[in-house]
């Protein structure tokens, strides 16, 4: 290793420099474009292009501790930008590329970012707020050939930097594994997003998960994700395992449920990652004769609806590895063939402890619902919300991370998710599990996606809800509310039949494919779109 011996593998930019030195031509990532003009990335590409960006940062006055935003879909330049920060100690803020207006402005103001790397497709959203963003030392645009958007002489284009054959290389300047690497914002489903400070040593946790849980094999596995790299899931399950273990990983610009099996067949992908709502969307696609003819052996899922679990495995001939986690911390998993269907698992022995507690922090017995709290067995349990010390302290009150998730456990300690704290759904005394209703409606041939949520009951009964099923049709189809209600009457108990159907063009989601029922609820309250009441079809 020679002069490289001082580098620390836990810091991702160090790791890539070591890999570029030992196996420069190893193909590590594929950014797919349906087999046409795919971008194949080697360790050498990762090191050299991230180093060029690190040099650009220094030239523009972005240094240790400074923040920079990256606003783009899944492209190689995202990874180069991510790796550039740790070289000099700058901190990357990955932002949902769909963000615009006040929400996009919030990320800049809350983080104090001094620079931004933006794709040409996202540039108009930045330009909408640019006058309210004084103090940016760097605005650089990534020109993507598939977008065919003319360049503007108003901006620096990152392509010019990346195309240089020679540049003044930047030596690694950060050797502290506790130094911040990213600020990843929560999805903001209930309010303003919180920025979670991610330090260099988080990659050590990712390596543990890769070795103990995902168990990828560098010589036989090929990973896939269409989840945004701005979200922790894509980084934890796909990006960093590929980088550190040398497993080839395939990325799509964005997730498309109708293409996922064709992509996996084309590239030989043996594993891909999902979040709960995505699995239902894939299952709702029309059945094909070759559904089970695919190379995938393992689907790594967080939030698999119990009503679809076994049917999904059987139809597509795959096995589901269920897990639970959040960007703030906490991890549990249900390894394939180990735990019961429907459980998200148990904490990893020797790594984390979990309890289910009532409002007074007393553990509740098996079968009873309570809040999930957890703590590290070794080392302090802490959360760093950027600029929010009081909220950070409250999140780990008493040394335990408060997840805000209501769960229960069985007699053997397997954990089951019930709902987010404060979001329980009760109707005429019954607690409603939305995924059962979603499964029935999703089987209807007109329905592409569905989300069931609650609104205050018209009866006025405290804590009671009426059900709304928001649904969107397949392209080129229309939804007949009467036939949807007929299926519900046939396949659901009377108390589970939605009071209303809300027909929309698309289901709004976060970048992590989490459905924003808050937005659906706001739209419903305004009477927007097509709303059909069950009383009209009885």
C-alpha positions in Angstrom: 0.0 0.0 0.0 3.0 2.3 0.5 2.0 5.9 1.0 -1.7 5.0 1.2 -1.3 3.2 4.5 -2.4 6.4 6.4 -5.9 6.3 4.8 -8.9 5.1 6.8 -11.3 2.7 5.1 -14.2 4.0 7.2 -14.1 7.3 5.4 -15.7 6.7 2.0 -13.4 9.0 0.0 -10.4 7.2 1.5 -11.9 3.9 0.7 -12.4 4.9 -2.9 -8.9 6.2 -3.3 -7.6 2.8 -2.0 -9.8 0.9 -4.4 -8.8 3.1 -7.3 -5.2 2.3 -6.5 -5.6 -1.5 -6.2 -8.4 -2.1 -8.8 -8.9 1.0 -10.9 -10.8 -0.6 -13.7 -13.3 -2.6 -11.6 -16.8 -1.8 -12.9 -18.8 -1.0 -9.8 -21.9 1.0 -10.8 -24.2 1.0 -13.8 -26.6 4.0 -14.3 -29.0 2.3 -16.7 -30.8 4.0 -19.6 -32.8 0.9 -20.8 -29.7 -0.6 -22.3 -28.9 2.4 -24.5 -26.0 4.6 -23.6 -25.7 3.1 -20.1 -23.1 4.8 -17.9 -20.6 2.3 -16.4 -18.6 3.6 -13.5 -15.3 2.2 -12.2 -13.3 2.9 -9.0 -11.0 5.1 -11.1 -14.0 7.2 -12.3 -15.2 7.6 -8.7 -11.9 8.7 -7.4 -10.8 11.0 -10.2 -14.2 12.8 -10.7 -14.8 13.3 -7.0 -11.3 14.7 -6.7 -12.0 17.1 -9.5 -15.1 18.4 -7.7 -13.1 18.7 -4.4 -10.6 20.9 -6.3 -13.5 23.0 -7.7 -14.9 23.4 -4.1 -11.6 24.8 -2.9 -11.3 27.1 -5.8 -14.8 28.5 -5.1 -14.2 29.0 -1.3 -16.0 25.9 -0.1 -13.9 24.3 2.7 -14.1 22.2 5.8 -17.5 22.4 7.6 -19.2 24.3 4.7 -22.4 22.9 3.3 -23.4 22.2 -0.3 -26.7 21.0 -1.7 -27.0 18.4 -4.5 -30.3 18.6 -6.4 -30.7 15.9 -9.0 -32.1 12.5 -9.8 -29.9 9.4 -9.8 -26.9 10.2 -11.9 -23.2 9.4 -11.6 -22.5 13.1 -10.8 -24.5 12.6 -7.6 -22.0 10.0 -6.4 -19.0 12.1 -7.4 -20.4 15.0 -5.4 -21.1 12.8 -2.4 -17.5 11.5 -2.4 -16.0 15.0 -2.9 -17.2 16.4 0.4 -15.2 14.0 2.7 -12.0 14.8 0.9 -12.0 18.3 2.2 -14.5 18.0 5.1 -17.4 19.8 3.3 -20.9 18.5 4.2 -23.3 17.4 1.5 -27.1 18.0 1.7 -28.9 15.6 -0.7 -32.3 17.2 -1.6 -35.3 15.6 -3.1 -35.1 16.6 -6.8 -38.8 17.3 -6.9 -38.5 20.0 -4.3 -39.5 23.5 -5.3 -40.7 26.8 -3.9 -40.8 27.4 -0.2 -39.8 23.8 0.6 -36.6 24.0 -1.5 -35.8 27.4 -0.1 -36.2 25.9 3.4 -33.3 23.4 2.8 -30.9 26.3 1.8 -31.9 28.5 4.7 -32.0 25.8 7.3 -28.6 24.3 6.3 -26.8 27.5 5.5 -25.5 25.9 2.3 -22.8 27.9 0.4 -23.0 26.0 -2.8 -25.3 23.9 -5.0 -24.8 21.2 -7.7 -28.0 21.0 -9.8 -28.9 19.0 -12.9 -30.2 20.9 -15.8 -33.6 19.4 -15.4 -33.9 20.7 -11.8 -32.4 24.1 -12.7 -35.8 25.8 -13.3 -36.8 25.0 -9.7 -33.6 26.6 -8.4 -34.1 29.6 -10.6 -37.6 30.2 -9.1 -36.0 31.0 -5.7 -32.5 32.1 -6.6 -33.1 35.7 -5.7 -33.8 34.6 -2.1 -30.5 32.8 -1.8 -27.8 35.3 -1.2 -24.3 34.1 -0.3 -23.9 31.1 -2.6 -20.3 30.8 -3.5 -20.9 28.1 -6.1 -23.7 27.3 -8.5 -22.8 24.5 -10.9 -25.1 22.8 -13.4 -24.8 19.2 -14.6 -25.8 19.1 -18.3 -27.3 15.7 -19.0 -27.3 14.5 -22.7 -30.7 12.8 -22.4 -32.4 16.1 -21.4 -31.1 18.0 -24.5 -31.3 21.4 -22.6 -29.2 24.2 -24.1 -26.4 25.5 -21.8 -26.6 29.0 -20.4 -23.6 31.3 -20.0 -25.1 32.4 -16.6 -23.7 29.3 -14.9 -20.6 27.2 -14.4 -21.2 23.7 -15.9 -19.8 20.8 -14.0 -19.2 18.9 -17.2 -16.3 21.2 -18.0 -14.7 20.3 -14.7 -15.2 16.6 -15.1 -13.9 16.5 -18.6 -10.4 17.9 -17.7 -7.6 15.5 -18.3 -5.3 17.2 -15.8 -6.0 19.0 -12.6 -4.3 19.8 -9.3 -5.2 16.8 -7.2 -6.4 17.2 -3.7 -4.9 15.1 -0.9 -7.3 13.8 1.7 -7.7 16.4 4.4 -10.1 14.7 6.9 -9.0 11.8 9.1 -11.5 12.2 11.9 -14.3 9.5 11.5 -16.6 11.7 13.6 -16.5 14.5 11.1 -19.8 15.2 9.4 -20.3 13.8 5.9 -24.0 14.5 5.1 -27.1 16.1 6.4 -30.0 13.9 5.3 -33.4 15.5 5.9 -36.4 13.5 7.1 -39.4 13.2 4.8 -41.4 15.9 6.5 -44.7 14.0 6.4 -45.9 15.9 9.5 -44.1 19.2 9.3 -40.8 20.8 8.3 -38.1 18.2 7.6 -35.4 17.8 10.2 -31.8 17.6 9.1 -30.0 14.5 10.5 -26.2 14.9 10.8 -24.5 11.8 9.4 -20.8 11.4 10.3 -18.1 9.5 8.5 -18.2 6.6 10.8 -21.8 5.8 9.8 -20.3 3.8 6.9 -18.9 1.3 9.6 -22.6 0.6 10.5 -23.4 0.1 6.8 -20.5 -2.4 6.6 -21.8 -4.4 9.5 -25.3 -4.6 7.9 -23.7 -5.7 4.6 -21.8 -8.5 6.4 -24.4 -9.7 8.9 -27.7 -8.9 7.2 -27.6 -8.4 3.4 -24.9 -11.0 3.0 -24.1 -9.9 -0.6 -21.5 -11.9 -2.5 -19.2 -9.8 -4.7 -18.7 -12.6 -7.2 -22.3 -13.5 -7.8 -24.7 -10.7 -6.7 -25.8 -7.7 -8.7 -27.9 -5.1 -6.8 -30.6 -2.8 -8.1 -32.5 0.3 -6.8 -34.7 2.9 -8.3 -35.0 4.7 -5.0 -33.5 8.1 -4.9 -29.9 8.3 -3.7 -31.0 11.4 -1.7 -32.7 8.9 0.7 -30.9 6.8 3.3 -32.4 3.5 2.0 -30.7 3.6 -1.4 -27.4 4.5 0.3 -27.6 1.9 3.1 -28.8 -1.1 1.0 -27.2 -0.4 -2.4 -24.7 2.5 -2.8 -22.3 1.9 0.1 -22.4 -1.9 0.1 -21.5 -1.8 -3.6 -18.7 0.7 -3.0 -17.2 -1.1 0.0 -17.7 -4.8 -1.0 -17.1 -4.4 -4.7 -20.6 -5.7 -5.6 -21.9 -4.3 -8.9 -25.0 -2.1 -8.5 -27.5 -0.8 -11.0 -29.3 2.5 -10.6 -32.3 3.9 -12.4 -32.9 7.6 -12.7 -36.2 7.0 -10.8 -38.3 4.1 -9.7 -40.8 2.7 -12.2 -43.0 -0.2 -11.1 -43.8 -1.4 -14.6 -40.1 -1.7 -15.6 -38.5 -3.3 -12.5 -38.6 -7.0 -13.7 -37.4 -6.1 -17.2 -34.5 -4.1 -15.7 -33.5 -7.0 -13.4 -33.6 -9.5 -16.3 -31.5 -7.2 -18.5 -28.7 -6.7 -16.0 -29.0 -10.0 -14.1 -29.9 -8.3 -10.8 -30.2 -10.7 -7.9 -31.5 -8.3 -5.3 -33.4 -5.0 -5.1 -34.7 -2.7 -2.4 -38.3 -1.6 -1.7 -40.3 0.4 0.7 -43.8 -0.9 1.6 -46.0 1.1 -0.8 -43.8 0.2 -3.7 -44.4 -3.5 -3.2 -48.1 -3.0 -3.5 -47.7 -1.0 -6.7 -45.6 -3.7 -8.3 -48.1 -6.3 -7.3 -51.0 -4.3 -8.8 -49.4 -4.5 -12.2 -51.2 -6.9 -14.6 -50.0 -10.5 -14.2 -47.6 -11.7 -16.9 -46.7 -15.3 -17.9 -43.0 -14.6 -17.1 -43.5 -13.0 -13.6 -41.5 -15.8 -11.9 -38.8 -15.9 -14.7 -36.3 -13.4 -13.2 -32.9 -13.6 -11.6 -33.9 -12.0 -8.3 -33.4 -14.1 -5.2 -34.0 -11.6 -2.5 -36.2 -8.5 -2.1 -35.0 -6.3 0.8 -38.2 -4.6 1.9 -39.2 -2.2 4.7 -42.9 -2.2 5.3 -44.2 -5.2 3.4 -48.0 -5.4 3.7 -48.7 -8.7 5.5 -51.7 -9.2 3.1 -49.3 -9.3 0.1 -46.2 -10.9 1.6 -46.7 -14.6 0.7 -48.6 -13.8 -2.6 -45.7 -11.6 -3.8 -43.1 -14.2 -3.0 -45.1 -16.9 -4.8 -46.0 -14.9 -7.9 -42.4 -13.6 -8.5 -40.5 -16.6 -7.0 -38.5 -14.4 -4.6 -37.9 -14.3 -0.9 -38.5 -11.1 1.2 -36.0 -9.9 3.8 -37.9 -7.5 5.9 -36.2 -4.8 7.9 -36.8 -1.7 9.9 -34.7 1.4 10.3 -34.7 5.2 10.2 -32.1 7.8 9.3 -31.9 8.8 13.0 -31.0 5.2 14.0 -32.5 2.0 15.1 -32.4 -1.3 13.2 -34.2 -4.6 13.2 -34.6 -7.3 10.6 -36.5 -10.5 9.8 -34.0 -12.7 7.9 -35.4 -15.0 5.2 -36.9 -18.1 6.7 -36.3 -17.0 10.3 -39.3 -15.0 11.6 -43.1 -15.0 11.0 -44.7 -13.3 8.0 -45.7 -9.8 8.9 -42.9 -9.1 11.5 -40.1 -6.6 10.8 -37.9 -8.7 13.0 -35.7 -8.3 16.0 -32.7 -6.1 16.8 -29.3 -7.5 15.8 -27.9 -9.3 18.9 -25.0 -7.5 20.5 -25.7 -4.3 18.5 -29.0 -2.9 19.7 -31.7 -3.3 22.3 -35.4 -2.6 21.7 -38.4 -2.2 24.0 -42.1 -1.6 23.5 -43.3 0.8 26.2 -46.3 2.8 27.3 -46.5 6.5 27.9 -44.6 6.1 31.2 -41.8 4.0 29.7 -43.0 0.8 31.2 -42.6 -2.2 29.0 -45.9 -3.6 27.8 -46.7 -7.4 27.6 -46.7 -9.3 24.3 -49.6 -8.5 22.1 -50.1 -5.0 23.5 -49.3 -1.9 21.5 -46.7 0.6 22.6 -44.0 2.9 21.3 -40.8 1.3 20.0 -37.7 2.7 21.7 -34.1 1.5 21.2 -30.5 2.1 22.2 -27.1 1.0 21.2 -25.6 -1.7 23.4 -22.1 -0.2 22.9 -21.5 3.5 22.8 -23.9 6.4 23.3 -27.3 6.6 21.6 -27.6 10.0 20.1 -29.3 12.0 17.3 -27.9 15.2 15.8 -30.8 17.3 14.3 -29.0 20.1 12.5 -29.6 23.4 14.4 -32.2 21.8 16.8 -30.4 20.8 20.1 -33.6 20.6 22.1 -35.3 18.3 19.6 -32.1 16.2 19.4 -32.1 15.8 23.2 -35.8 14.9 23.3 -35.4 12.3 20.6 -33.1 10.3 22.9 -34.7 11.1 26.3 -33.3 8.8 29.0 -30.7 7.3 26.6 -33.3 5.7 24.4 -34.2 6.7 20.9 -37.9 7.5 20.6 -39.0 6.1 17.2 -42.5 7.5 17.2 -43.7 4.1 15.9 -46.5 2.1 17.6 -45.7 -1.6 17.5 -46.3 -4.8 19.3 -44.3 -8.0 19.9 -45.3 -11.6 20.1 -44.4 -14.2 22.8 -41.1 -14.9 21.0 -40.0 -11.3 20.8 -40.8 -10.7 17.0 -41.9 -7.1 16.4 -44.8 -5.9 14.3 -45.5 -2.4 13.0 -49.0 -1.0 13.7 -48.9 2.7 12.9 -47.2 6.0 13.5 -47.8 7.5 16.9 -51.0 9.6 16.7 -52.1 8.1 13.3 -54.2 5.1 14.4 -57.3 4.4 12.3 -60.4 3.4 14.2 -63.9 2.9 12.8 -67.0 1.9 14.8 -64.7 0.4 17.5 -62.6 -1.6 15.0 -59.0 -0.8 14.4 -58.5 -0.7 10.6 -55.4 -2.0 8.9 -55.3 0.0 5.7 -53.2 -2.5 3.8 -56.0 -5.1 3.8 -58.3 -2.6 2.2 -55.6 -1.5 -0.2 -54.9 -5.1 -1.3 -58.6 -5.7 -2.2 -58.9 -2.4 -4.1 -55.5 -2.8 -5.7 -56.6 -6.1 -7.3 -59.1 -4.3 -9.4 -57.9 -4.1 -13.0 -58.5 -0.4 -13.3 -56.4 0.6 -10.2 -52.7 1.3 -10.5 -52.1 2.6 -7.0 -54.2 3.1 -3.9 -53.8 4.7 -0.4 -56.4 4.3 2.4 -56.5 7.0 5.1 -58.8 8.4 7.7 -60.7 11.6 8.1 -62.7 12.7 11.2 -65.9 10.6 11.3 -69.1 12.4 10.2 -70.8 10.9 13.3 -68.5 13.1 15.4 -67.5 10.2 17.6 -64.2 11.0 19.3 -61.2 9.2 17.9 -63.3 7.6 15.1 -62.6 7.9 11.4 -64.3 7.6 8.1 -62.2 5.8 5.4 -61.1 7.4 2.2 -59.5 5.3 -0.6 -57.4 7.5 -2.9 -56.7 5.7 -6.1 -55.3 6.4 -9.5 -55.9 4.5 -12.7 -53.5 2.8 -15.1 -52.5 5.0 -18.0 -55.3 5.0 -20.6 -57.9 3.6 -18.2 -60.7 5.2 -16.2 -62.0 4.2 -12.8 -65.6 3.2 -12.4 -66.5 3.9 -8.7 -69.4 1.6 -8.8 -67.3 -1.4 -9.7 -64.7 -0.5 -7.0 -67.4 -0.4 -4.4 -68.9 -3.7 -5.7 -65.5 -5.4 -5.2 -65.3 -3.9 -1.7 -68.7 -5.2 -0.8 -67.8 -8.6 -2.1 -64.4 -9.0 -0.5 -64.4 -6.8 2.7 -66.3 -6.7 5.9 -68.9 -3.9 6.0 -66.8 -1.8 8.5 -63.8 -1.9 6.1 -65.5 -0.5 3.1 -64.3 3.1 2.3 -66.8 5.9 2.8 -65.4 7.7 -0.1 -63.3 7.1 -3.2 -60.9 9.9 -4.2 -59.8 9.5 -7.8 -56.6 11.3 -8.5 -54.1 11.5 -11.4 -51.3 10.3 -9.2 -50.6 9.5 -5.5 -48.3 12.1 -4.0 -45.2 10.7 -2.4 -41.9 11.6 -0.8 -38.6 10.8 -2.5 -38.6 7.6 -0.5 -41.9 6.5 -2.0 -43.7 7.2 1.2 -47.3 8.3 0.5 -48.1 11.8 1.6 -51.6 11.2 2.9 -51.5 14.7 4.3 -51.6 16.1 0.8 -54.4 13.7 -0.2 -56.4 14.8 2.9 -55.9 18.5 2.1 -57.1 17.9 -1.5 -60.1 15.9 -0.2 -61.1 18.7 2.2 -61.0 21.2 -0.7 -63.2 18.9 -2.8 -60.6 18.7 -5.5 -60.7 15.9 -8.1 -63.4 13.2 -8.4 -64.9 12.1 -5.1 -67.5 9.3 -5.0 -69.4 8.5 -1.8 -70.3 5.0 -0.9 -73.8 6.0 0.1 -74.5 6.8 -3.6 -73.7 3.2 -4.6 -75.3 1.1 -1.9 
